[in-house]
Amino acid sequence: MSRARQARNVSLRAVALGATALVVVVALATTIGWHYGRRLNASGSLGVAAPAAPAASAPAALPLSDSAPQPERARYEAEKLAVLNGWAWVDKRSGIARIPVARAMALMADARKEPAP
């Protein structure tokens, strides 16, 4: 193709129109974002008030995080191990008891053994 032919294929009007449309879209998106941002409150949502701070006199029910949770975790695990490995009545009247897991597994294994011929 010759240079004269290539120059005629480019429409300056189309390029200018496309650039103008792009500028308008960017300006519109920026304006909408700015107005939306102004309407947001401190909680980050539209039209909903930010939650009030809790009263100073009311103690928190649970801490959000512990600096050293290891003692509490050890106490929890010891309690659960005592339940798994201990003997206790669940309902004495009905004869329902809790037995150690190892003992329960041994009883189940013995019950499944086939008698010798």
N, C-alpha and C positions, 0 to 999 in steps of 0.2 A: 504494500500500500504506500501511496505517496504521502508526504507530509500534509499536503492540502486536504487529502481525503480524511486523514486521522483527525485533523483539527475540526472538521465539520461534524464528526461523530460525537463530540463532546458538547453538550448543551449547557451553556453557562447559566441559563435560566433555571434548569433542573437542579444544578449544583447549588445555586443560591437559594432556591426554594427548599431543598433538603436541609441546608445549613440553618435556615431560618426556622424550620419546623423543629429541628433538634434544639436550638436555643430556646424556643418557646416551651418545649416539653421539660427541659431542665429547669427553667425558671418556674414553671407551674409546680413541679415536684418539690422544688426548694421552698416555695411559698406554702404549699400544703404542709410540708414537714415542719416548718417554722410555726405555723398556726397550731398544729397538733401538739407540738412540744410545749407551747405556752399553756395549753389547756390541761396538761398533765399535772397532777398534784404530787406531793412528796411520796406517796405510796407507789407511784408509777402507773396508775390506772386512771382512766377518764371518769370524772364525775363521782368517784368514790373517795370519801374522806380517808385520810391516813388514820390508822388505829391509834388510839390514845395510849400514852405510856401508862403502865400499871401503877396503881397507887403504892406509895412508899411503905404504907403500913402493912400491906398484904404480903406475906412471905411467899416466895416462889415454891411451887409444889415439888419440882425436881430441878436439879441443876442442869444447865444445857450441856455442860461438859465437865468432866473431872480432870484435874491435873495429874492424878495418879489413881487410875481405876483398878490397879492390880489387887489391892486387898479386898475390894468388893467382889471382883471376879473370882478370887480364890474362895471366898465365903460362899458364893453362888455355886461354884463347882463342887465344893464339899457337901453342900446341902443336897444337890442332885445325886451325887455318888452315894450318899447315905440312903436316899430313897431307893436307888437301884440295887444296892447291896444289903438292904436291911429287911427285917421281918416286921410286919405290922398288920393289924386287923384293918380291913377296909370297911367291912360290915360284919361284926361278930355274930349278930343274930342270924344272918343268912349263911354264915360260915365262909365268907369271902375274905381271903387274906392276901397280903402282898408278900412275895418271897423274893430272895435274891435272883437276879437274872441268870447267874451261872447255874443255880439249882434248878430253875425252871427249864433251862435248856437241857440239862441232864435228864430231868423227868420226861421231857418230850422225846429225847433220843431213846430212852429206855422203852417208852410206849410204842415206838415205831419199830423196834427190833422184832424180827420174826422169831418165833420159838424154834429151837433146834428139833429136828425130827427124831 
